[in-house]
Amino acid sequence: MPRRFAYPLLDRTKNGIAVRLLEVEDVDELAGRAVEARATVDMRVDEMFLGRTLRRPRRSVRTHRWAVSTVREQLTPDDIASQTPADIASAKVATFVLIHGAASDSWYWHLVVPEVIARGHDVVAPDLPSDDDSAGLTEYTDAVVDAIGDRTDLVVVAQSLGGFTAPLVCVRVPVSLMVLVAAMVPSPRESAGAWWSNTGHEQARREQALRDGRSPDAGFDPMVDFFHDVRADVVAEAFARGERAQSETVFEDPWPLESWPDVPTRFLLCRDDRFFPAEFQRRVVADRSASRPMRWTAATCLRSAVRRSWPNGS
């Protein structure tokens, strides 16, 4: 029976990337097949970037090429060959669906993707239509569901604004687990635009600044508020790429659900997060999970806050 091993092949999706595993009959074939898989990745990338199918070619080229670059650097034939038959056979394969936040794209997860793949799982990391003024929560959800296709055993992971989309995905397709990473937790009929004042975010941000010895009146500075504990090489790459345009349309769209989906949910907050402070996140999650039935686990502190490039590899 074919065994799965962690070498990614890119699947073309409407937006973003999807990564699937190559199957082999014999573990001894891994190193040789890895070379074949790498050639297949190169071929598919060349085919993708002939400008024939992608809706936003320039951004899509950049998005897909980081995926290929990342797997080349972090998943080598030696890494694959070092997996024992027991490791591969015992692994339970899930599909991790990674949903980025506002003004972003699937590059946000570029350090996460190879870690998930190396553990024997599949990954779907769609690009949401963030820069499309005609796109609201329905279109965001459609982009994720389309990228999932017929995959099963889904773990939906969402960051920041992705917290508005992830629950909507969970009512469209069967999901085993939802993981929210420093995410916005909506209430019924609440828009993402109203979420900030409804949760008291600005006051919480000011209080955090005072605790840190920073001026609460200082204007937003991405280096101070987002990148203060991110690896220098990741910061440099993020700034070189630039920030993606973000339409306000999705912030005006009321969250349509009357209750939280009946899906086990885990919330990961970041201990040193300056933009969504830990105490603020604990309060919001506690208030909103207590107000209506949810299958939540307790909020968990990550060792370091990396809102723009989680995890930071430290």
C-alpha positions as a printed NumPy array, in Angstrom:
array([[  0.   ,   0.   ,   0.   ],
       [  1.449,   3.436,  -0.869],
       [  3.   ,   5.329,   2.027],
       [  2.809,   9.109,   2.298],
       [  5.905,  11.184,   2.745],
       [  6.467,  14.895,   3.158],
       [  7.462,  16.273,  -0.204],
       [  5.086,  18.895,  -1.601],
       [  3.638,  19.224,  -5.055],
       [  1.805,  22.407,  -5.942],
       [ -1.793,  22.187,  -7.068],
       [ -3.219,  25.04 ,  -9.072],
       [ -6.186,  26.647,  -7.304],
       [ -8.327,  29.649,  -8.085],
       [ -6.32 ,  31.695,  -5.592],
       [ -3.264,  30.851,  -3.548],
       [ -1.619,  27.464,  -3.32 ],
       [ -2.466,  23.963,  -2.259],
       [  0.168,  21.43 ,  -1.344],
       [ -0.34 ,  17.697,  -1.558],
       [  1.879,  14.757,  -0.731],
       [  3.596,  12.467,  -3.178],
       [  3.014,   8.778,  -2.447],
       [  5.627,   6.068,  -2.825],
       [  5.498,   2.283,  -2.611],
       [  8.795,   1.807,  -0.806],
       [ 10.518,   4.066,   1.7  ],
       [ 13.843,   3.321,  -0.022],
       [ 12.546,   5.243,  -3.037],
       [ 12.19 ,   8.486,  -1.127],
       [ 15.436,  10.212,  -2.034],
       [ 15.119,   9.372,  -5.73 ],
       [ 11.467,  10.346,  -5.896],
       [ 12.269,  13.599,  -4.124],
       [ 14.361,  14.636,  -7.109],
       [ 11.488,  13.694,  -9.386],
       [  9.064,  15.641,  -7.216],
       [ 11.28 ,  18.701,  -7.309],
       [ 11.375,  18.547, -11.106],
       [  7.585,  18.252, -11.118],
       [  7.28 ,  21.338,  -8.92 ],
       [  9.54 ,  23.298, -11.266],
       [  7.519,  22.16 , -14.277],
       [  4.234,  23.121, -12.691],
       [  5.526,  26.524, -11.666],
       [  6.769,  27.22 , -15.191],
       [  3.375,  26.181, -16.49 ],
       [  1.527,  28.373, -13.992],
       [  3.39 ,  31.525, -14.862],
       [  2.73 ,  31.642, -18.584],
       [ -0.07 ,  34.094, -17.753],
       [ -2.856,  31.762, -18.876],
       [ -5.009,  31.177, -15.843],
       [ -4.22 ,  33.252, -12.791],
       [ -6.532,  36.11 , -11.933],
       [ -3.795,  38.331, -10.523],
       [ -0.623,  37.118, -12.277],
       [  1.965,  39.382, -10.64 ],
       [  0.857,  38.664,  -7.068],
       [  0.249,  35.018,  -7.799],
       [  3.714,  34.554,  -9.28 ],
       [  5.226,  35.965,  -6.128],
       [  2.994,  33.836,  -3.901],
       [  3.69 ,  30.553,  -5.667],
       [  7.396,  31.164,  -6.014],
       [  7.828,  31.659,  -2.281],
       [  6.231,  28.255,  -1.825],
       [  8.69 ,  26.587,  -4.167],
       [ 11.631,  28.47 ,  -2.642],
       [ 10.572,  27.508,   0.854],
       [ 10.236,  23.795,   0.18 ],
       [ 13.543,  23.702,  -1.689],
       [ 15.339,  25.254,   1.253],
       [ 13.605,  23.438,   4.084],
       [ 12.651,  19.997,   2.753],
       [ 15.619,  18.254,   1.166],
       [ 15.874,  14.647,  -0.053],
       [ 17.986,  13.894,   3.027],
       [ 15.229,  15.183,   5.286],
       [ 12.724,  12.972,   3.552],
       [ 14.921,   9.894,   3.535],
       [ 15.525,  10.272,   7.277],
       [ 11.881,   9.515,   8.007],
       [ 11.486,   5.943,   9.18 ],
       [  8.726,   3.661,   7.899],
       [  7.212,   3.736,  11.382],
       [  7.149,   7.546,  11.366],
       [  5.361,   7.647,   8.054],
       [  2.955,   4.785,   8.671],
       [  1.878,   6.067,  12.095],
       [  1.213,   9.632,  11.014],
       [ -2.402,  10.688,  10.777],
       [ -2.738,  12.855,   7.7  ],
       [ -4.915,  15.949,   7.959],
       [ -5.393,  18.896,   5.641],
       [ -4.489,  22.194,   7.286],
       [ -6.403,  25.118,   5.796],
       [ -4.489,  28.32 ,   6.574],
       [ -6.45 ,  31.587,   6.392],
       [ -4.509,  34.854,   6.475],
       [ -5.625,  38.183,   7.887],
       [ -6.197,  41.639,   6.421],
       [ -3.839,  43.303,   3.923],
       [ -2.017,  40.016,   3.507],
       [ -1.824,  36.856,   1.427],
       [ -0.71 ,  33.247,   1.761],
       [  2.925,  34.328,   2.251],
       [  1.949,  34.994,   5.861],
       [  2.153,  31.229,   6.429],
       [  5.438,  30.648,   4.579],
       [  7.23 ,  29.454,   7.721],
       [  4.301,  27.302,   8.792],
       [  3.714,  25.441,   5.515],
       [  6.955,  23.414,   5.471],
       [  6.578,  22.581,   9.181],
       [  3.125,  21.118,   8.576],
       [  4.243,  19.249,   5.465],
       [  7.27 ,  17.823,   7.269],
       [  4.868,  16.241,   9.749],
       [  3.101,  14.414,   6.944],
       [  0.043,  16.618,   6.453],
       [ -1.458,  18.392,   3.461],
       [ -1.769,  22.176,   3.311],
       [ -4.143,  24.579,   1.608],
       [ -3.187,  28.262,   1.869],
       [ -5.579,  30.323,  -0.264],
       [ -5.242,  33.977,  -1.136],
       [ -8.401,  35.799,  -0.098],
       [ -9.777,  38.535,  -2.4  ],
       [ -8.629,  41.203,   0.054],
       [ -8.04 ,  43.893,  -2.578],
       [-11.388,  43.347,  -4.326],
       [-13.993,  46.006,  -3.489],
       [-16.778,  43.679,  -4.594],
       [-15.766,  40.912,  -2.18 ],
       [-17.354,  40.445,   1.236],
       [-17.455,  37.564,   3.674],
       [-19.287,  35.334,   1.195],
       [-16.551,  35.753,  -1.401],
       [-13.833,  35.236,   1.212],
       [-15.509,  32.   ,   2.272],
       [-15.962,  30.9  ,  -1.333],
       [-12.225,  31.368,  -1.966],
       [-11.364,  29.06 ,   0.937],
       [-13.972,  26.426,   0.107],
       [-12.93 ,  26.398,  -3.551],
       [ -9.304,  25.885,  -2.527],
       [-10.256,  22.993,  -0.232],
       [-12.003,  21.121,  -3.038],
       [-12.702,  17.521,  -2.091],
       [-10.086,  17.322,   0.665],
       [-11.184,  15.894,   4.025],
       [ -9.928,  15.687,   7.634],
       [ -9.768,  19.461,   7.753],
       [ -8.097,  21.621,  10.386],
       [ -8.987,  25.258,   9.715],
       [ -6.456,  27.764,  11.072],
       [ -7.182,  31.496,  10.931],
       [ -5.275,  34.602,  11.958],
       [ -6.585,  38.095,  12.789],
       [ -9.427,  39.039,  10.38 ],
       [ -9.471,  35.398,   9.275],
       [-11.459,  34.758,  12.454],
       [-14.522,  36.145,  10.641],
       [-14.076,  33.735,   7.717],
       [-13.058,  30.495,   9.46 ],
       [-16.425,  29.801,  11.172],
       [-18.222,  30.368,   7.861],
       [-15.992,  27.75 ,   6.245],
       [-16.92 ,  25.357,   9.065],
       [-20.617,  25.512,   8.175],
       [-19.885,  24.863,   4.503],
       [-17.575,  21.843,   4.814],
       [-16.945,  19.221,   7.542],
       [-14.14 ,  20.438,   9.822],
       [-12.478,  18.453,  12.599],
       [-10.884,  21.384,  14.402],
       [-10.756,  25.167,  14.168],
       [ -7.669,  27.008,  15.455],
       [ -7.738,  30.777,  15.896],
       [ -4.336,  32.477,  16.101],
       [ -4.57 ,  35.966,  17.626],
       [ -7.844,  36.205,  15.742],
       [-10.913,  38.418,  15.814],
       [-13.856,  36.544,  17.374],
       [-17.15 ,  37.874,  15.976],
       [-20.586,  38.067,  17.537],
       [-23.763,  37.414,  15.517],
       [-24.528,  40.2  ,  13.028],
       [-21.39 ,  42.102,  14.038],
       [-19.247,  43.567,  11.291],
       [-15.475,  43.515,  11.407],
       [-15.601,  47.305,  11.313],
       [-17.754,  47.43 ,  14.454],
       [-15.686,  44.773,  16.224],
       [-12.981,  47.248,  17.255],
       [-15.223,  49.539,  19.275],
       [-17.463,  46.713,  20.508],
       [-14.479,  44.944,  22.068],
       [-12.773,  48.073,  23.448],
       [ -9.692,  47.413,  21.363],
       [ -8.285,  50.956,  21.332],
       [ -8.397,  51.261,  25.116],
       [ -6.743,  47.853,  25.481],
       [ -3.989,  48.858,  23.049],
       [ -3.36 ,  52.086,  24.994],
       [ -3.208,  50.221,  28.298],
       [ -0.706,  47.778,  26.829],
       [  1.464,  50.645,  25.625],
       [  1.529,  52.087,  29.136],
       [  2.473,  48.703,  30.612],
       [  5.326,  48.488,  28.102],
       [  6.549,  52.007,  28.886],
       [  5.519,  53.29 ,  25.447],
       [  3.466,  56.374,  24.685],
       [ -0.222,  55.482,  24.259],
       [ -0.602,  58.468,  21.938],
       [  2.027,  57.355,  19.463],
       [  0.668,  56.647,  16.009],
       [  0.603,  53.173,  14.52 ],
       [  4.079,  51.971,  13.569],
       [  4.304,  48.488,  12.023],
       [  7.809,  47.994,  13.401],
       [  6.614,  48.768,  16.921],
       [  3.153,  47.209,  16.809],
       [  3.675,  44.2  ,  14.531],
       [  7.336,  43.409,  13.944],
       [  8.939,  44.169,  17.311],
       [  9.832,  40.51 ,  17.958],
       [ 10.049,  39.112,  14.443],
       [ 13.279,  37.742,  12.99 ],
       [ 15.229,  40.353,  11.043],
       [ 15.289,  38.315,   7.82 ],
       [ 11.522,  37.856,   7.902],
       [ 11.01 ,  41.584,   8.522],
       [ 13.268,  42.42 ,   5.594],
       [ 11.377,  40.082,   3.274],
       [  8.004,  41.382,   4.433],
       [  8.99 ,  44.994,   3.783],
       [ 10.505,  44.092,   0.425],
       [  7.228,  42.486,  -0.618],
       [  5.143,  45.412,   0.603],
       [  1.7  ,  45.358,   2.107],
       [ -1.174,  44.166,  -0.002],
       [ -4.106,  46.535,  -0.558],
       [ -7.092,  45.852,   1.673],
       [-10.632,  46.761,   0.646],
       [-12.979,  48.106,   3.321],
       [-15.916,  46.119,   1.909],
       [-15.392,  43.063,   4.08 ],
       [-15.297,  45.258,   7.205],
       [-18.836,  46.438,   6.46 ],
       [-20.299,  42.953,   6.044],
       [-22.267,  41.699,   9.096],
       [-21.146,  38.277,  10.289],
       [-24.135,  36.152,   9.215],
       [-24.192,  33.318,  11.758],
       [-26.543,  33.285,  14.735],
       [-24.283,  30.97 ,  16.728],
       [-20.775,  29.574,  16.692],
       [-20.36 ,  26.4  ,  14.603],
       [-20.422,  23.117,  16.514],
       [-16.716,  22.552,  15.884],
       [-14.001,  22.119,  18.535],
       [-12.148,  25.436,  18.674],
       [ -8.743,  26.298,  20.059],
       [ -7.579,  29.853,  20.541],
       [ -3.874,  30.702,  20.538],
       [ -2.975,  34.137,  21.837],
       [  0.464,  35.721,  21.804],
       [  1.966,  36.722,  25.117],
       [  3.86 ,  39.747,  23.791],
       [  1.31 ,  40.908,  21.215],
       [  1.085,  44.696,  21.237],
       [ -1.751,  45.079,  18.759],
       [ -4.088,  42.445,  20.245],
       [ -2.757,  42.35 ,  23.833],
       [ -2.969,  39.03 ,  25.656],
       [ -5.284,  40.263,  28.421],
       [ -7.568,  41.827,  25.832],
       [ -7.751,  38.567,  23.89 ],
       [ -8.454,  36.561,  27.048],
       [-11.333,  38.883,  27.916],
       [-12.854,  38.867,  24.439],
       [-12.654,  35.079,  24.137],
       [-14.082,  34.589,  27.644],
       [-16.937,  37.05 ,  27.088],
       [-17.913,  35.737,  23.706],
       [-17.58 ,  32.054,  24.484],
       [-19.644,  32.502,  27.665],
       [-22.45 ,  34.309,  25.849],
       [-23.381,  31.384,  23.626],
       [-22.542,  27.662,  23.419],
       [-19.088,  26.959,  21.962],
       [-16.78 ,  23.972,  22.087],
       [-13.692,  25.933,  23.113],
       [-10.509,  24.998,  24.893],
       [ -8.782,  27.499,  27.166],
       [ -6.708,  30.218,  25.533],
       [ -3.044,  29.296,  25.325],
       [ -0.082,  31.682,  25.427],
       [  2.528,  31.347,  22.726],
       [  6.075,  32.116,  23.816],
       [  6.349,  35.085,  21.513],
       [  4.018,  37.243,  19.477],
       [  4.595,  37.201,  15.746],
       [  1.423,  38.585,  14.269],
       [  2.88 ,  39.016,  10.802],
       [  4.972,  35.883,  10.453],
       [  3.927,  33.258,  12.991],
       [  5.84 ,  31.153,  13.936],
       [  9.09 ,  33.1  ,  14.285],
       [ 11.301,  30.035,  14.471],
       [ 12.771,  30.912,  17.866]])
